[in-house]
């Protein structure tokens, strides 16, 4: 347990962890039945969308998610960096992921939306801080964006496979740096309170005029194959850069039934006004230097 941005945060229970795979398979199996629901989601404007996988995942793990984004009319890209092993994959300062974003931006001449699953979402958020002129918005899926990494059930595995081990002081400092949302780029967190991998409270975006949270019924491993996640993502992607607004859960009865909460209901502070300033160095990429 650690004391964090939202008070004392515990790792998800071992019971939730044990049923992650089964729940994810059930969510995937339910997708065909949700097709009419997903067909009703708005079509997009063709802008580029880069999808980053979670820890240990590669582009194969985001295939279903990227196919849906493509169906909705967007120019979708995988990250093409292989298996996500954190800084071991992206480079100590995220230079390989930065190069990927820069390359897509140069070819398309349009700002990208970044979609990141778990650790991939943490990376996307930091990329948006480092190069806001190239990023349209960020959407994270079950990403521990405000908590210490050691509140995850797989933190021990991350340390073992990456060799990136931080002491208690470094973990606290990293948490503080990661907690700040991108100041010039809208950022939405899609999360589930029944996450068996990461503590759900660490996935909550702090209040500001350009952050939002959308709660879904899902497992962590199922966030990339979940119909409610897909619909919420389509709702975010179709927003024009200058017309971004929070997800409207109260728009219909079925939205209220599908999405348990939205907004900043789990945080008592009032939203902070956005301030424009020079972006700071990326925390997750500078932590290893």
N, C-alpha and C positions, 0 to 999 in steps of 0.2 A: 504493500500500500504506500502511496506517496501523497504528499500534500501539494495540491496543484491549483491551477487557475479556478477550478470549481470546487475547491475544498479537498477533502480526503478522497482519493480515487483508488479503488481496488481493481485488480485484474478480473476479467470475466470468470464466472464459475467453471469448474472442470466439467460440469454437466452440460453446459452450453457448448463448450469446446468439443465434447464427445459426439454431439449430434450435428456438428457443422456440415459434414459431408452429406449426410442423409437429407438434411433440410435443403441444401443447395441443389441436389438432384431433383427434389420435389419442385423447387421453384423453376428449374429448367423445364421439367416435364409439363408444367402448367402454362408455359408460354403459348402453345398453339391455341388453347382455350381463350387466351387473352387477346388473340389477334384482332377481333372487332374493336376492342377497347384501345389497342395500340394504333389501329388504322385511323381512329378519330383524332389522334394527336396531330398537331399542325405540321405542315411541311416547312422546310427551311429555305434559306436564301443561297445555299451553295458555298458558304464561307468555309475555310479549312478548320478541321477539328483534329487535334492530336490526342491520342489515347495512350496513357502510360499505365502499365500493369502494376500489380502489387508485388510484395516481396516474394521472390522465387518464381514469379510469373514472367512469361514472355508475351509476344504478340499473339501466340496461340490462345492464351487464356482470355484475351479480349475480343476474339473473333465474333462471337455472338453479339456483343455490345457494338462493335464497329459495323457489323452488318445492319443492325437496326438504324444506326446513325446515317449510314449510306442510304438506306431505304427512305429516310426522311429528307433526302435531298442535299446532304452535306458532302463536302470533299474530305473524307476521313482518312487519317493516316495512323499506322502503328509507329511505335517509337524506333524500331529496328536496332535495338541495342542488346538484344538477347535477353537472358534471364536477369531479372532485377535483383542484384545483390548490393543495392545501395551505392555508396561512393565507389565501390569496387567496379561497378558497371558504368557509372556516369562520369567518372573522373573525380578527383578530390574537390574540385571547384565546379563540378557539374558541366564541364566544358563540352562533353560529348552530347549531352541533352541540349545545351545551349546551341551547339552547332546544328542539331536537328531542327530546332525551332527556326533558327536563322535561315536555313536552307529552304524550308517550306515557305517562310515569309517572302524570301527573295523570288521564289518561283511564282507564287500566287499574288503577291502585292496586296495582300489583305491580312488583317490581324487575325490571329488564331484564337479559337477557344481551346483551352486545355482541360481534358477530362482525366482524372487520375484515381485509380483504385488503391485504397490503403496507402502503402508507402509511396506509390506513384502519385497520389494526390498531394502528399507532403512536398514532393519534388515540384509538382506543377505550381503549387502556391509560391514556392521560393523562386521559381523561374519568373513568375509574374511580378515579383518584387524587384528582380534584377533587370528585367527588360519590359516594362509596362507599355512601351510604345508599340510592341509587337503582339500584345495579348489583348484579346477582346473581353474574355471573362474566364473564370476558373470554376469547375464543378468537381468536387471531391466525393468519393464514395467510400464511406467507412474509413476515413483517413484520420489518424491520431495527430491532429494539427496543433493542439494546445497542451498536450500532456507529455510527461516524461516517457521516453521509449520503454522504460522498464515496467510500465503498467500493461504491457502486451503479453499475451501468453506465449508468444514466439520470440520474445526479446533474446532469450538465451541462445536460440538457434541463429538469430541474426548475428550475434557477437561471435559465435563459433565459426560461421561460414564466411563472414566478412573480415574478421579480425579487428573490427572497429569497436573497441571497448572503451567506455567512458566511466570515469569515477563519479561519485555522488555529486560533487561540486560541478563537474562538467555537464552532467545530466540536467541539473537544475538550471544552469545557464542556457543550455540548449532549449529547454522548455520555454524559458522566458523570451528568447529570441523568436522561436517558431510561432508563439502565440499571436504576435502582431499580424493582422491580415494585410494583404496588399492594399496600399493606400490609393492607387490609381486604377485598380482593376476590380470589378465586381467578383465576389467569391461566394459560392453556395455549397454548403455541406449537406449531402444526403447520408443519413445515418440510421442505424437501427439499435434500439435499446436491448435487443436480444443477440447482440454481437458476441460471438464466442471467442474471438481472437483479440480484439482491442477493446479497452474500456470505452463505452459509448460516450461518456462525458468528455473524453479527450477529443472527440470528433466535433464538438460544438464550436461554431464560429462566434467570436466575441461580437457584441453589438456594434454596429456602425450603419451608416446610411447605405452602404454597399456590400453588406454581408447578409446571408440568410441561411436558415437551417430547415431541412425537410425530413421529417421522420417517416420511416417506412416499416412495414412488417417484413423482415428478411433476416437471413443469416449473413455473416460476413462474406463467406465464400459464394453466396448466392447473389450478391449485389450486382454482379455483372451479367446475370441472367434472370433478373426479376422484373416483371411487367410494370409494377408500380414505379420502380426506379426508372425504367425506360420512358414512361409517360412524363414523369417529373423532369427528366433530362430534356426531352423534346420541348417541354414548356420553357425551359431555360434557354435552350439553343436558339429558339426563334426570336428572342428579344433583340431589338436593335441596340447598338452600342450606347446610344444616347437616350434610350428609353427603358433602361433596366429598372425592374421593380421586383419586390419580393414575391414569392409564390403565394397565390391566393387560394388558400385551403378552403375558405368559406364560400367560394364561387358556386359550389353545388353540393348537394347532399352526398353524392357518391364520392366526391373528393374528401369530405369530412370522414366518411367511412373508411376510405382507402389510406388516408394519411393521418396518423394519430395526432400529429402536431406540426406546426410550421412557424418560422420566425424565431424570436428570442425568448420563448416561454421558459426556458431553463436557466435564464440569467436575469438577475435582478437589476443590473445596471441599465441606464438609458443608453440608446444608441449614440455612438460618438460621431461627430461630424468629420467628414473626410478632410484631411489637410494635405495639400500638395507639397511635396518636398523631394529632394534627390533621393532615389532609392538606396537603401543600405545594402551592404554586401550580404549575399545569401547565407543564412545561418547554417542550414544543413550542409552546404557545400564548403563553408569555411571552417566548420567544426573539426574537420580532420587535418587541417593544415597547421 
